[in-house]
Amino acid sequence: MRAWGRLLLGLAALSWTRALVAPPHLHAQSALFRPSPPPPPPGPPLRVLLLDNYDSYTYNLHQVLAMVTGIEPLVVPNDAFPSWQDLERSLAGRFDAVVLSPGPGWPDRPRDFGLCAEAIQHCTLPLLGVCLGHQGIACSYGGKVTHAPAGVMHGRTSPVVFTPTEALFTGLEQDFQAVRYHSLVADEASLPNVLEPIAWAATEAREVMALKHRDRPQWGLQFHPESVATEGGAHILANFRDLALGHGQPPASWLPPSVASTPRFWSIPPDDAEREEAVIVNQDFEVRFQEFDLLNEDAALDQERHHLALEILFERLFAESEASFWLDSATADPARGSEQQARFSFMGCASGPRAESVQYWASSGQLDVLSSRPVDPDTNLVDYLKSVSKRYGNPQTMKICPDTGTRCAKPLPFDFNCGLVGYFGYDMWRELEELWHQESLNRAAGGQEASMSSRAAPSPGGSSTTCPPDAWWMFVDQIVAVDHHENRIFALELVPRTTSNEDKSTWFSQVEARLQQAREACDDVLARQATPETDSKIEVSPKFQFREPRSEYIRAVERCQQWIHEGETYEVCLTTQLQSTDLSLRSHNPLQVYRRLRRSNPAPYGAFLRWRGDSPFAVCCSSPERFLRTRSNGWVESKPIKGTLPRTVPHDAQEDARASLSLALSAKDRAENLMIVDLVRNDLSRVCEVGSVHVPRLMAVESYATVHQLVSTIRGRLVNGMDVLDAVVASFPGGSMTGAPKERTMELIDQVERREARGVYSGTIGFLGLGGGSDLNIVIRTVVLSEQGATVGAGGAVTALSDPEAEFDEMVTKASAVLSSLGGVLEAAGGQREDLEEVDRRRKGDLGHEAAAAKQAASQTHFPMKMKG
C-alpha cells in the first residue's frame, strides 16, 4: 500500500501553488459544528508540512490548519522519503513549520512513526505533534510511553487544565473539553528535564495532555484539536501558527504575489450555495421526459395501494430484463408529503439503445464490459465509469407534451437524470484506496492520470468464477422515477439532440400502458382481499447458519479489544456472514423475497438489483443508511449510523421511549458515533473546499420499523473539478463499516475475519446521475442470492467499552431484522438453533436502569445532543 510514497522523491521541483482561494460566498450563517478559527494575520502565510501517520483524522487537521494559516498544508506520508535529509533536500525552502499527525501504533516503531522520529530530532523549524506525534516527542527525548492509567479513551472527552501563562492555550478557559483518541500516554514521571508538561486531564489520572521543549520550538498535544467536539481546537492551532510566525518570518519569494502579500481568509459557503462556474451543457444528448399520475386522485394517499402499484409496475416493466434495478424509498408515505425522509424512487433496466454494463473482480483484476461501443481493454473500473459519465454528462432536460409531442426545457425535481446504477462491494477498498494515493500524488506533482496497475496486497474479493462480482454497474438511458410526495411518475429517456419531435419514442407509451395495467392489477389484488405479503409468501422457512460459532465471534471481539488496548486502532467494525442453502435463485423468485423485505422492514435507501446473465445474482437491500449524496452544485452529504437498539414489536410507547433515551445517552454508542463522524469529516475533507465540511446534525436518534439508531449528518462542498467518483474513491468504504483509523483497521479486519470476502455487504449501492447528482447507501440489512444459496451480513462496532457477549447479541439483532422478514430461522454453526427471544431480552435488558446509567455517564460528556422520532 505504501510503495506509492517512494515516488514523492521526484517532488524536488514541486510547484506548491495551491494557495487558499476563498470561495466567493462571505456570510454570517450560524451552523452547528462549523470551525470558526481566527483569521490569519496579514503578511505571508505560514506554510505547513503535515506528516501523515496513515491516520483517519489527518485531513481534519489539514482543513483547520488551512483556515488558520491561509494556505493548504502539504500532506506527505511518513514513509514517502528514505530519510528526513532526503525530504529536506527535495522540499528545501518549501515549508516553515511541521505538524505530525495522529496515527495508530507506537512512536518507537518505524512502521508506525516513520519520518516523524527524524523530524523531531533534526528539524529546526517549529513543530507540533498531535496524539501519536505528541507521544513521539516524549519518546524521542528519552521519555516513556505507557498504557493510559485512565484506560482507553477513544472518542471520549475530558476537561483539560493548562499552565495559565502558556501561549499555546491563549484565549481558552481552564477545564475546556477535549476529545481523546488514545490508549497510550507519555508518562510524566519519565519525561526528561528538556520537556515541560503544560496541560493535564482534569481527572483522577491527571495524564499529560500537552508538553513543550524548553529550548526548541516543539509542542505536543495528546488530545485532538481537530475533532468536531473539542472546544477551542481551531484556536489552539491558530496559537501554534502565531508561535511559528514569531519564530521567524517565512520567505515569500517563491509565492505568487497575491498570496505572498496577503494570506486568504476562507469563508464558509452556506449549505446548497450554487457555484458561480457555468455548466457546459452536453451538445450531443438530452434527456426527455413525460409525467403521469401513479394512482387516481381518490387512491393517491392509500399507502398500501401506492406501494403495491409500484411493485406491480416494476414487475411488468423491468423484472424480466437481463439487468434491472429498483432504488427504493420504501419508507415513503404519500399521505405524509414533505414531512418524510425519502421522496423519490427510481427503477429501470439496461436494455435501452445506449445501455451497457460492467463487472469487476478485485482479486484477479478482471474487468468485463458489455457495450455496443468500443472500450479500451486496458482501462480501469473508475476510469471506465468516468468516461461513460463524461460522454453523456450534463444533458439538458426537456419535458415532452404528450398531446403535441413538442418539448420545452424544464428542470427535474430530482438528481437522477439517467446515468450509472450499481454497487461497489466492500472488497474494492484496496483498489480505491490505492487509487486515492496515486491521484493525490499526481495532483500534488501536477502530473498525469493515475493508474490502478500497481495495486496493493491481493484482495480477498471474489474471482471471475464467483458471484456476485466485487463491483457491478450499468449505464441506463431509460428510467422511471417516482415522486412519492406528489403521486407522480416520470418516464425519462436519453436521446441524441438531433432526434426530432416526429420521431416518437415507444418508451413513453410503453410506460403509460404498463402503468395502467399496474393500476388494474392493484385493484384486482385488493378486491380479492389478498395482501401483498401472501402474494409474496416464502413457503419454506429458510435456515441460516453463522459462518463461525458464537464462541469464535466473541473471541474475535476480544482480539479487537486487545488491538484497541495496544493503540493499533480506535474502533473495529467486526462482521460475519449468515448463510443458507434453503433460499436461492433456483428455489425462489428474488423479487418476491425483496417484496417481503421492503414491507416488513422498509427503509429510505432500499434497493433491488438483478443480474440474469452468466453467474446470476440478486441483491435485496433494506438499508437505512446513506453513504454519500452529491448535488449538481457540488455539495456532498454523508449520514453514518453508529448505535442500534431494538424496538418493541408491537410498539409499547413507554418502553420505546426508554429505549430511545437509553441509546441517546449511551456513552459507548456516542463514542462510536463521534469516532465515525470525525472519520467521515476527514474523508470528505480530502476532496472538499476548506471550511465547507461541517456537521449540521450530531447523534440524533432515528426510529425505524424494528430498531432505533444513532445518526449524524456531515456535509461539505467538493473542490471545483472533483466529482462524485472522486468523493467515493476518497471515502470508500463508509467509515461506519470499517472503524478508525480506516486503513490500519481494515488490515486488522482482514486478519480477524480470516480474509473472508464481505462481498456486496458493507459496500455501497446507488446511482451516479449525468448532472453530477448521486445518492449511495451503505449496504446493510441485505440478502444476496445466487444459484448456490443466500447470505446475510451483520456485525457491529467494537470499542474498548464493548461487552463481547453484548456485541454478539447486537449482531444477532441486526441479522434477525432481515431474517424475520423472510420467515427465516437462525441456527448457530453446527445446526443448533439460536434463541432469538433470549437474545432480544439480553439486548434490551432493563432499559430504565440503562437509561439512568447512561444519563449519568453522559453528564461527563460535552457535545450536545438532538433527538428525532
Buried (B, 14 or more C-beta within 10 A) or exposed (E): BBEBBEBBBEBEEBEBEBBBBBBEBEEEEEEEBBBEBBEBBEBBBBBBBBBBBBBBBBBBBBBBBBBBBBBBBBBBBBBBBEEBEBBBEBBEEBBBBBBBBBBBBBBBEEEBBBBBBBBBEEBEBBBBBBBBBBBBBBBBBEBBBBBBEBEBBBBBBBBBBBBEEBBBBEEBEEEBBBBBBBBBBBBBEBBEEBBEBBBBBBBEEBBBBBBBBEEBBBBBBBBBBBBBBBBBBBBBBBBBBBBBBEBEEBEBEBBEEEBBEBBBBBBBBEBEBEBEEEEEEBEEBBBBBBBBBBBEEEBBBBEEBBBBBBBBBBBBBBBEBBBBBBBBBBBBBBEBEEEBBBBBBBBBBBBBEBBBBBBBBBBBBEBBBBBEEEBEEEBBBBBBBBEBBEBBBBBBBBBBEEEEBEBEEEEBEBBBBBBBBBBBBBBBBBBBBBBBBBBBBBEBBEEEEBBBEEBBEEBBBBEBEBBBBBBBBBBBBBBBBBBBBBBBBBBBBBBEEEBEEEEEBEBBEBBBEBBEBBBEBBBEBBEEEEBBEEBBEBEEEBBBBBBBEBEEBBBBBEBBBEBBBBBBBBBBBBBBBBBBBBBBBEBBBBBBBBBBBBBBBBBBBBBBBBBBEEBBBBBBBBBBBBBBBBBBBBBBBBBBBBBBBBBBEEEEEEBBBBBBBBBBBBBBBBBBBBBBBBBBBBBBBBBBBBBBBBBBBBBBBBBBBBBBBBBBBBBBBBBEEBBBBBBBBBBBBBBBBBBBBBBBBBBBBBEBBEEBBBBBBBBBBBBBBBBBBBBBBBBBBBBBBBEBBBBBBBBBBBBBBBEBEBBBBBBBBBBBBBBBBBBBBBBBBEEEEBEBEEBBEBBBEEBEEBBBBBBEBBEEBBBEBEBEE
